[in-house]
Amino acid sequence: MAGHLVRNGHDVTVWNRTTSKAEPLKELGARVAGSLEELGAACEAVFICVNRSEDVEECLDDLTQNARPGTLLVDHSTIAPAAAQRFHKTLNERGFRFVDAPITGGSMGALKGQLTIFCGGDAADIEGAMPYLQSYAKRAERVGGPGAGQMMKMANQIAVGGALLALCECLSFAKKASLDPVQTRDMIGGGAAGSWAFENYGPKILAKDWTPGFSVKNQRKDFGYCRDAAKQVDAAIPCTDLVDSLLSQVPNEEWTTAALYDVMVRMGAGD
């Protein structure tokens, strides 16, 4: 994502906890900050992509130590909607602008500059972020006020979980029915049952390739946020709860979520 910003002519400064990961961007022409405090002081717009709500909070605390009032802070992480709403409030009170802008499209979407971005916050702040987002998004839109971007990402993750289970259940059934798994994936994936999961996770299942991709650990982290958000809006998400329970049986949480297929193969009709 940062590489797309550089290639599109933006003046980019980057920081990563692992310094070596910033080297390819330095070779493209980006500057590398020595700390988040230094990065915050140097940039008028800062884009964050980390893991959990508490990670975002820690980054924001450091970034805003030396940042100028009016700095635009855009968070691409998937975090709790309630945390995003809190960040909006506290940062606005301190004179900063904040947009919650979680992404979907996976690592390939990032590499190709074809991400979908769900933006929550003030319309003017999102409009200010758009010239940057357009460097690596196929679609970026405001979906509502503070926290709405994360709410939309929760809806996305709920759908992702259902599609993952459908794929793994389908192919595990086909295996036990002595059907050709390659033919099953090709024929069913090209019809009404086709999905992003069939297209992208199907080949990984056929190859028994459990390298992420998107890890079980991160998917289950997101499902925890989905449950909290569902309670907040009084919504039932039984499929998400089921997928989370099944993913807990994957022996290595660093594997891709497509490894759910092996869990389904081990299960019988009475389980």
Contacts in CASP RR format, 6 or more apart in sequence:
PFRMAT RR
TARGET T0000
AUTHOR 0000-0000-0000
METHOD contacts of the structure
MODEL  1
MAGHLVRNGHDVTVWNRTTSKAEPLKELGARVAGSLEELGAACEAVFICV
NRSEDVEECLDDLTQNARPGTLLVDHSTIAPAAAQRFHKTLNERGFRFVD
APITGGSMGALKGQLTIFCGGDAADIEGAMPYLQSYAKRAERVGGPGAGQ
MMKMANQIAVGGALLALCECLSFAKKASLDPVQTRDMIGGGAAGSWAFEN
YGPKILAKDWTPGFSVKNQRKDFGYCRDAAKQVDAAIPCTDLVDSLLSQV
PNEEWTTAALYDVMVRMGAGD
1 47 0 8 1.000
1 49 0 8 1.000
1 76 0 8 1.000
1 110 0 8 1.000
1 113 0 8 1.000
1 115 0 8 1.000
1 135 0 8 1.000
1 136 0 8 1.000
2 12 0 8 1.000
2 14 0 8 1.000
2 25 0 8 1.000
2 30 0 8 1.000
2 47 0 8 1.000
3 12 0 8 1.000
3 25 0 8 1.000
3 28 0 8 1.000
3 30 0 8 1.000
4 113 0 8 1.000
4 135 0 8 1.000
4 136 0 8 1.000
5 12 0 8 1.000
5 132 0 8 1.000
5 135 0 8 1.000
5 136 0 8 1.000
6 12 0 8 1.000
6 25 0 8 1.000
6 28 0 8 1.000
6 29 0 8 1.000
6 30 0 8 1.000
7 28 0 8 1.000
7 135 0 8 1.000
8 135 0 8 1.000
10 132 0 8 1.000
10 135 0 8 1.000
12 25 0 8 1.000
12 29 0 8 1.000
12 30 0 8 1.000
12 31 0 8 1.000
13 30 0 8 1.000
13 31 0 8 1.000
13 32 0 8 1.000
13 33 0 8 1.000
13 39 0 8 1.000
13 42 0 8 1.000
13 43 0 8 1.000
14 22 0 8 1.000
14 25 0 8 1.000
14 26 0 8 1.000
14 30 0 8 1.000
14 31 0 8 1.000
14 32 0 8 1.000
14 33 0 8 1.000
14 39 0 8 1.000
15 22 0 8 1.000
15 32 0 8 1.000
15 33 0 8 1.000
15 34 0 8 1.000
15 35 0 8 1.000
15 36 0 8 1.000
15 38 0 8 1.000
15 39 0 8 1.000
16 22 0 8 1.000
19 32 0 8 1.000
22 30 0 8 1.000
22 32 0 8 1.000
23 32 0 8 1.000
25 32 0 8 1.000
26 32 0 8 1.000
31 42 0 8 1.000
33 39 0 8 1.000
33 40 0 8 1.000
33 42 0 8 1.000
35 62 0 8 1.000
36 59 0 8 1.000
36 62 0 8 1.000
36 63 0 8 1.000
37 62 0 8 1.000
37 63 0 8 1.000
37 65 0 8 1.000
37 66 0 8 1.000
38 66 0 8 1.000
39 46 0 8 1.000
39 63 0 8 1.000
40 46 0 8 1.000
40 63 0 8 1.000
40 64 0 8 1.000
40 65 0 8 1.000
40 66 0 8 1.000
40 67 0 8 1.000
40 71 0 8 1.000
41 66 0 8 1.000
41 67 0 8 1.000
41 68 0 8 1.000
43 67 0 8 1.000
43 71 0 8 1.000
44 68 0 8 1.000
44 71 0 8 1.000
44 72 0 8 1.000
45 71 0 8 1.000
45 72 0 8 1.000
45 73 0 8 1.000
45 74 0 8 1.000
45 128 0 8 1.000
45 129 0 8 1.000
45 132 0 8 1.000
46 63 0 8 1.000
46 67 0 8 1.000
46 71 0 8 1.000
46 72 0 8 1.000
46 73 0 8 1.000
46 74 0 8 1.000
47 74 0 8 1.000
47 75 0 8 1.000
47 76 0 8 1.000
47 132 0 8 1.000
48 56 0 8 1.000
48 59 0 8 1.000
48 60 0 8 1.000
48 63 0 8 1.000
48 73 0 8 1.000
48 74 0 8 1.000
48 75 0 8 1.000
48 76 0 8 1.000
48 77 0 8 1.000
49 75 0 8 1.000
49 76 0 8 1.000
49 77 0 8 1.000
49 103 0 8 1.000
50 56 0 8 1.000
50 59 0 8 1.000
50 77 0 8 1.000
51 77 0 8 1.000
51 218 0 8 1.000
51 221 0 8 1.000
52 77 0 8 1.000
52 79 0 8 1.000
52 221 0 8 1.000
53 79 0 8 1.000
53 80 0 8 1.000
53 83 0 8 1.000
53 225 0 8 1.000
55 77 0 8 1.000
56 75 0 8 1.000
56 77 0 8 1.000
56 79 0 8 1.000
56 83 0 8 1.000
56 87 0 8 1.000
57 83 0 8 1.000
57 87 0 8 1.000
60 73 0 8 1.000
60 87 0 8 1.000
60 91 0 8 1.000
63 73 0 8 1.000
64 71 0 8 1.000
64 73 0 8 1.000
64 91 0 8 1.000
64 94 0 8 1.000
64 96 0 8 1.000
67 96 0 8 1.000
69 94 0 8 1.000
69 95 0 8 1.000
69 96 0 8 1.000
70 95 0 8 1.000
70 96 0 8 1.000
70 97 0 8 1.000
71 96 0 8 1.000
71 97 0 8 1.000
72 96 0 8 1.000
72 97 0 8 1.000
72 98 0 8 1.000
72 99 0 8 1.000
72 125 0 8 1.000
72 128 0 8 1.000
72 129 0 8 1.000
73 91 0 8 1.000
73 96 0 8 1.000
73 97 0 8 1.000
73 98 0 8 1.000
73 99 0 8 1.000
74 98 0 8 1.000
74 99 0 8 1.000
74 101 0 8 1.000
74 129 0 8 1.000
74 132 0 8 1.000
74 133 0 8 1.000
75 84 0 8 1.000
75 87 0 8 1.000
75 98 0 8 1.000
75 99 0 8 1.000
75 100 0 8 1.000
75 101 0 8 1.000
75 102 0 8 1.000
76 101 0 8 1.000
76 102 0 8 1.000
76 103 0 8 1.000
76 117 0 8 1.000
77 102 0 8 1.000
78 102 0 8 1.000
78 150 0 8 1.000
78 153 0 8 1.000
78 157 0 8 1.000
78 221 0 8 1.000
78 222 0 8 1.000
78 225 0 8 1.000
79 100 0 8 1.000
79 102 0 8 1.000
79 150 0 8 1.000
79 225 0 8 1.000
80 150 0 8 1.000
80 225 0 8 1.000
80 228 0 8 1.000
80 229 0 8 1.000
81 100 0 8 1.000
81 147 0 8 1.000
81 148 0 8 1.000
81 149 0 8 1.000
81 150 0 8 1.000
81 151 0 8 1.000
81 154 0 8 1.000
81 225 0 8 1.000
81 228 0 8 1.000
81 229 0 8 1.000
81 232 0 8 1.000
82 228 0 8 1.000
82 229 0 8 1.000
82 232 0 8 1.000
83 150 0 8 1.000
84 100 0 8 1.000
84 120 0 8 1.000
84 146 0 8 1.000
84 147 0 8 1.000
84 149 0 8 1.000
84 150 0 8 1.000
85 146 0 8 1.000
85 147 0 8 1.000
87 98 0 8 1.000
87 100 0 8 1.000
88 98 0 8 1.000
88 100 0 8 1.000
88 121 0 8 1.000
88 146 0 8 1.000
88 147 0 8 1.000
89 146 0 8 1.000
91 97 0 8 1.000
91 98 0 8 1.000
92 98 0 8 1.000
97 122 0 8 1.000
97 125 0 8 1.000
98 121 0 8 1.000
98 125 0 8 1.000
98 146 0 8 1.000
99 119 0 8 1.000
99 120 0 8 1.000
99 121 0 8 1.000
99 122 0 8 1.000
99 125 0 8 1.000
99 126 0 8 1.000
99 129 0 8 1.000
100 119 0 8 1.000
100 120 0 8 1.000
100 121 0 8 1.000
100 146 0 8 1.000
100 147 0 8 1.000
100 148 0 8 1.000
100 149 0 8 1.000
100 150 0 8 1.000
101 117 0 8 1.000
101 118 0 8 1.000
101 119 0 8 1.000
101 120 0 8 1.000
101 126 0 8 1.000
101 129 0 8 1.000
101 133 0 8 1.000
101 140 0 8 1.000
101 149 0 8 1.000
102 117 0 8 1.000
102 118 0 8 1.000
102 149 0 8 1.000
102 150 0 8 1.000
102 152 0 8 1.000
102 153 0 8 1.000
103 110 0 8 1.000
103 115 0 8 1.000
103 116 0 8 1.000
103 117 0 8 1.000
103 118 0 8 1.000
103 137 0 8 1.000
104 115 0 8 1.000
104 116 0 8 1.000
104 118 0 8 1.000
104 153 0 8 1.000
104 156 0 8 1.000
104 160 0 8 1.000
105 114 0 8 1.000
105 115 0 8 1.000
105 116 0 8 1.000
106 115 0 8 1.000
106 213 0 8 1.000
106 214 0 8 1.000
107 213 0 8 1.000
108 114 0 8 1.000
108 200 0 8 1.000
109 115 0 8 1.000
110 136 0 8 1.000
113 135 0 8 1.000
113 136 0 8 1.000
113 137 0 8 1.000
113 138 0 8 1.000
114 136 0 8 1.000
114 137 0 8 1.000
114 138 0 8 1.000
115 136 0 8 1.000
115 137 0 8 1.000
115 138 0 8 1.000
115 140 0 8 1.000
116 137 0 8 1.000
116 138 0 8 1.000
116 139 0 8 1.000
116 140 0 8 1.000
117 133 0 8 1.000
117 137 0 8 1.000
117 139 0 8 1.000
117 140 0 8 1.000
117 141 0 8 1.000
118 141 0 8 1.000
118 143 0 8 1.000
118 148 0 8 1.000
118 149 0 8 1.000
118 150 0 8 1.000
118 152 0 8 1.000
118 153 0 8 1.000
118 156 0 8 1.000
119 126 0 8 1.000
119 129 0 8 1.000
119 133 0 8 1.000
119 140 0 8 1.000
119 141 0 8 1.000
119 142 0 8 1.000
119 143 0 8 1.000
119 144 0 8 1.000
119 149 0 8 1.000
120 126 0 8 1.000
120 142 0 8 1.000
120 143 0 8 1.000
120 144 0 8 1.000
120 145 0 8 1.000
120 146 0 8 1.000
120 147 0 8 1.000
120 148 0 8 1.000
120 149 0 8 1.000
120 150 0 8 1.000
121 142 0 8 1.000
121 144 0 8 1.000
121 145 0 8 1.000
121 146 0 8 1.000
121 147 0 8 1.000
121 148 0 8 1.000
121 149 0 8 1.000
122 145 0 8 1.000
122 146 0 8 1.000
123 142 0 8 1.000
126 142 0 8 1.000
130 140 0 8 1.000
133 140 0 8 1.000
134 140 0 8 1.000
143 149 0 8 1.000
143 151 0 8 1.000
143 152 0 8 1.000
150 225 0 8 1.000
150 229 0 8 1.000
151 229 0 8 1.000
151 233 0 8 1.000
153 222 0 8 1.000
154 222 0 8 1.000
154 225 0 8 1.000
154 226 0 8 1.000
154 229 0 8 1.000
154 230 0 8 1.000
157 219 0 8 1.000
157 222 0 8 1.000
157 223 0 8 1.000
157 225 0 8 1.000
157 226 0 8 1.000
157 240 0 8 1.000
158 226 0 8 1.000
158 237 0 8 1.000
158 239 0 8 1.000
158 240 0 8 1.000
160 197 0 8 1.000
160 219 0 8 1.000
161 219 0 8 1.000
161 239 0 8 1.000
161 240 0 8 1.000
161 243 0 8 1.000
161 257 0 8 1.000
162 239 0 8 1.000
162 240 0 8 1.000
162 243 0 8 1.000
163 195 0 8 1.000
163 196 0 8 1.000
163 197 0 8 1.000
164 197 0 8 1.000
164 201 0 8 1.000
164 243 0 8 1.000
164 257 0 8 1.000
164 258 0 8 1.000
164 260 0 8 1.000
165 239 0 8 1.000
165 242 0 8 1.000
165 243 0 8 1.000
165 246 0 8 1.000
165 260 0 8 1.000
166 193 0 8 1.000
166 195 0 8 1.000
166 197 0 8 1.000
167 195 0 8 1.000
167 197 0 8 1.000
167 198 0 8 1.000
167 201 0 8 1.000
167 202 0 8 1.000
167 205 0 8 1.000
167 258 0 8 1.000
167 261 0 8 1.000
168 205 0 8 1.000
168 258 0 8 1.000
168 260 0 8 1.000
168 261 0 8 1.000
168 263 0 8 1.000
168 264 0 8 1.000
169 264 0 8 1.000
170 184 0 8 1.000
170 188 0 8 1.000
170 193 0 8 1.000
171 181 0 8 1.000
171 184 0 8 1.000
171 185 0 8 1.000
171 202 0 8 1.000
171 205 0 8 1.000
171 261 0 8 1.000
171 264 0 8 1.000
172 261 0 8 1.000
172 264 0 8 1.000
172 265 0 8 1.000
172 267 0 8 1.000
174 180 0 8 1.000
174 181 0 8 1.000
174 184 0 8 1.000
175 181 0 8 1.000
175 265 0 8 1.000
176 265 0 8 1.000
181 205 0 8 1.000
181 206 0 8 1.000
182 206 0 8 1.000
185 198 0 8 1.000
185 202 0 8 1.000
185 205 0 8 1.000
185 206 0 8 1.000
188 194 0 8 1.000
188 198 0 8 1.000
189 195 0 8 1.000
189 198 0 8 1.000
189 199 0 8 1.000
190 198 0 8 1.000
201 256 0 8 1.000
201 257 0 8 1.000
201 258 0 8 1.000
202 258 0 8 1.000
203 209 0 8 1.000
204 210 0 8 1.000
204 256 0 8 1.000
204 258 0 8 1.000
205 258 0 8 1.000
205 261 0 8 1.000
209 256 0 8 1.000
209 258 0 8 1.000
210 252 0 8 1.000
210 255 0 8 1.000
210 256 0 8 1.000
210 258 0 8 1.000
210 259 0 8 1.000
211 255 0 8 1.000
211 256 0 8 1.000
212 254 0 8 1.000
212 255 0 8 1.000
212 256 0 8 1.000
213 256 0 8 1.000
214 256 0 8 1.000
214 257 0 8 1.000
215 253 0 8 1.000
215 254 0 8 1.000
215 255 0 8 1.000
215 256 0 8 1.000
215 257 0 8 1.000
216 247 0 8 1.000
216 250 0 8 1.000
216 252 0 8 1.000
216 253 0 8 1.000
216 254 0 8 1.000
216 255 0 8 1.000
216 256 0 8 1.000
216 257 0 8 1.000
216 259 0 8 1.000
216 260 0 8 1.000
217 253 0 8 1.000
217 254 0 8 1.000
219 247 0 8 1.000
219 257 0 8 1.000
220 244 0 8 1.000
220 247 0 8 1.000
220 248 0 8 1.000
220 253 0 8 1.000
223 240 0 8 1.000
223 241 0 8 1.000
223 243 0 8 1.000
223 244 0 8 1.000
223 247 0 8 1.000
224 244 0 8 1.000
226 237 0 8 1.000
226 240 0 8 1.000
227 237 0 8 1.000
227 240 0 8 1.000
227 241 0 8 1.000
229 235 0 8 1.000
230 236 0 8 1.000
230 237 0 8 1.000
230 240 0 8 1.000
243 260 0 8 1.000
246 260 0 8 1.000
246 263 0 8 1.000
246 264 0 8 1.000
247 257 0 8 1.000
247 260 0 8 1.000
247 263 0 8 1.000
249 263 0 8 1.000
250 257 0 8 1.000
250 259 0 8 1.000
250 260 0 8 1.000
250 262 0 8 1.000
250 263 0 8 1.000
252 259 0 8 1.000
END
